[in-house]
Amino acid sequence: MPGAFALMAEKFADQLGEAIAADGDVKFHLEALVSRVLFENVFKVRRAQRLRGSMMVILDALVQSGSSIGFQPRDDYVTPTANARDRGTLR
């Protein structure tokens, strides 16, 4: 499923934030899917350059549309893994 995010980000890159803001259902379902994919595949998404860029586009669009659920993963996702290890949050 992470590959679907790459396709979505490429197809709707410029209009994604507006589309999410226009429909609460889209925002709700996208938040749920993004949260699940990041929880289950965070290291895979971080390693794959295309998926990483696509996820950033989607997380930025969620935050732009006012998503508080999208803000925390985006903030954590931007933080490099090495820094998280230094803080002791990853083992």
N, C-alpha and C positions, 0 to 999 in steps of 0.2 A: 503493500500500500504506500510506502513512502515515495515511490516513483510517481504516484498520482499527484503529489504536491508539486513536483517539478513541472509536470504538464500544466497544472493549474496556474502556477506562477508565471510560466512562459506565455500562456495564452491570455491571461487577464492582468498582467503586471500593473499597468497604469490605472485600470479601472477597478481593481480588486477592493481597495479601501472604500470606494463609493458604493460598490455592490454589497459589501458587508454591512455598511451603515444603513443602507436602504431597506434591508430585510432582517429583522431580528432572528428569524429561524435560521437563516444562513449563518449568521454570527454564532448562534448557539451550537449548531452542529459542527461548524468549523473549529470552534474552541474545543469541543469534545474530541474531535478527531486529532487535532494537533497535539493536545495534551496526551492522548493515548500513544500516538506515534513517538513523541519525544520520550515518554516514560519507558516504552518498550525498546526503542531503537536509538537512544541518544548517541551512543558511540558510533553506530553505523552512519547516522546522519552527519555527525561531526567530521567523520573521515572522508565521506564522499563529497567532493567539492560542489557538484551540481545540486545535490540535495541540500547541502548547507546553505548555499545561496538562495535556493528556492524557499527553504524554511524561513530564512530571514525576511524575504519579500512578504511571505504570508503573515509572519508575526508582526512585521511593521504595519501591514494593512489592518490587522486586528487592533493593534494599539491606536492607529489613526482613527479607527471607527469607535474608539472609546472602550475597548475591551480591557477590563482589569485582569481577566484570566489570561490574556495574551501578554500582558506586561511582564509578569514574573518569569515565565519561560524565556521570553526574549532577553531579559536581563541576565538570567543564568546561562543561557545559550551563548551569549556574546562573550561571557567570561571564559578565558582559556582554561582547559582542564588542569594544566600545571598549577595555576593559581588556586584552584579548588583544593588540590592536594596539599598545597602549602598551608591552607587554612584548616586542614584536617577534616573537611567535609566529605572527601572521597577516600576510600581505602582500597 
